[in-house]
């Protein structure tokens, strides 16, 4: 039995944090699914790499360019095809898990991060164009994005809320999902078919805080921040989805939003290469794992429920950071801004790569 199936038995779903035409055409994605991968995520940086660097896109780009499509229209054609085909491969997973898994996530234009109405409009349009039940639309958890998440959920769109860094963001995203379902229920609409994940980014917090902790003489807390943050978010998630407010929706067939661990590839050689996969394993969660980390985990990963460990320690370490003058809210806010900027930059770079390739046709 693949180690990924053992993770699934524990209650966590492993999704692949990558998509490309080569992965689909070669049978690589189908092979991943056979080994226990339960979903796929994408983002502007992933598409920048796959489309911008992948030669398999050159022919279609040339053909679309000769047909008179604009750069953004070419981008959309390429992305919708990849996501749609990946969703078709994962449809059996969606069906056999009753809609729990089998999703492919596609992000709205990151330049809409502060545009609630524009985000909702694009989410509706992308869902309609894809026409598949097992697609999640990714929306960043900015202030405007959280409002868009609630509205999109109320319209029956399954949302992957992304770029979450703080406990406050996580709680607001959980509540936005509930608020959207409540609006559907108030209109007499079905709530059982809507699903959602709340994607909390993990390793980036460690990358930001580890040097600061070392400088302040708190070296014993290095490697703890990201995992502590995720464990506390999971604890808060449990409180939200065991409340009487949630119970009223669950009685009508609603399914809880799941916490998803994103950015789980290690960025420092001082970390075990499977660190974030192993430490954040627990029931009713998702971990989006980049290919290199997945390969390492399948080779020597340890399957064990660890998500609820050392919560008291997580709280005390957070208090110690505050006592040492570290403003965690400021750090996570900065990471959020950097994340949006990075996705906008990746999107712009991708548009430039497509434009260059189209000009060669």
Steps between C-alpha positions, in 0.01 A plus 500: 500500500629843405581721796248751359221248547606460863473877542152485349399229749609734779261764366728740315494556123821561306460730201773569247613862497581507129337466160634496145401367161800266505385353833155438353607374155769266633261319733689636798191645664303181450787308659500740796128441546552124496756544779264703717514864390150640560513841331703764318566868569633771272595865533652770278855397592431138403357603164790739444732201529292247305382728216791741494764225494308206352551446126179299475308828510685662209288346225163592655626852575600547136165366379302725733712799402438440129129475580516854640469429873647750744768405751249465784261302281782260411586466869141417584471242222815324618412505867139394457612206287756384757267541795208339319700196393648460847150523648385223265784275620405571861123464450497136618661614827231767535229243440634226728563743788155657474644836400755517781801480268588490131526877454720714280545860617524797263577849630326818397714773348723609795466862388143481634617436857344825627196492270212310660252533216758431230614189685146363534424577136809313383435208736151460355633520144782249557264252662262527205776468239646191665160338548628233738388426856850427630664838447576742783552868431788647698441840657767676712399578858543876481230715660322526166574135428336377819183689408524346152542153653174539689316624191645233271407231751145634513486458121591133529867531403747273676782727615864443587578799723870563452787709639395460863779575745339603829256346746274800449487442125435131554209567734348760266525261206329226702224744588470628141433146382232456764350839415479407133324173580257681729405730212437199278290333764297818555410491128399137528799384293707183543802523730616140477684528167722797593849426630792716605855495633686769693863505383738609772858556383754340729867510400501868409435591863806304609710660226400843631534427871795260537769769447318734740474231766869419466592867534290533817655196665194282445673239287318218677181625333637478146293260285201541734315808375335363187390174659380677816297741290337216306422298812338800666300572184383138497395530864305818418345326198375226733329757719328668204375176350368361827292810580122518509517735201669229295274225634198676349663472157628147554143392574417610145782295349778761492860374499768669710769705338836324537830653603760464227874529560671687216865589441610171655823448311797573727703805402799437727740207504485508879145362478418135434375487139166353611467715812179690418321195364574290807444764768164618363338164444153464646138418422282712275789701360670539162868545426600637160841350436745608227633214284850488650365488856245238401774282352698529823196425714410191296858379546545551874200683645351411839121473529379608842228729634695798636278800434372529859838472669645753743231768475600638841856532373377677188317755716798556730741542209267756345493687830881489518522656155269781605704554818816529288343773288401296196172628357356187342204686353738734321705205370198312366353817347828563321509140376148541367597812307812329368297197395255707298785697342685179413194354327439824309864502392478134394183572305660797325808293418279227356315750282836622375616145422182424306528827310859419405412149386202631304720753321714215366207331327 
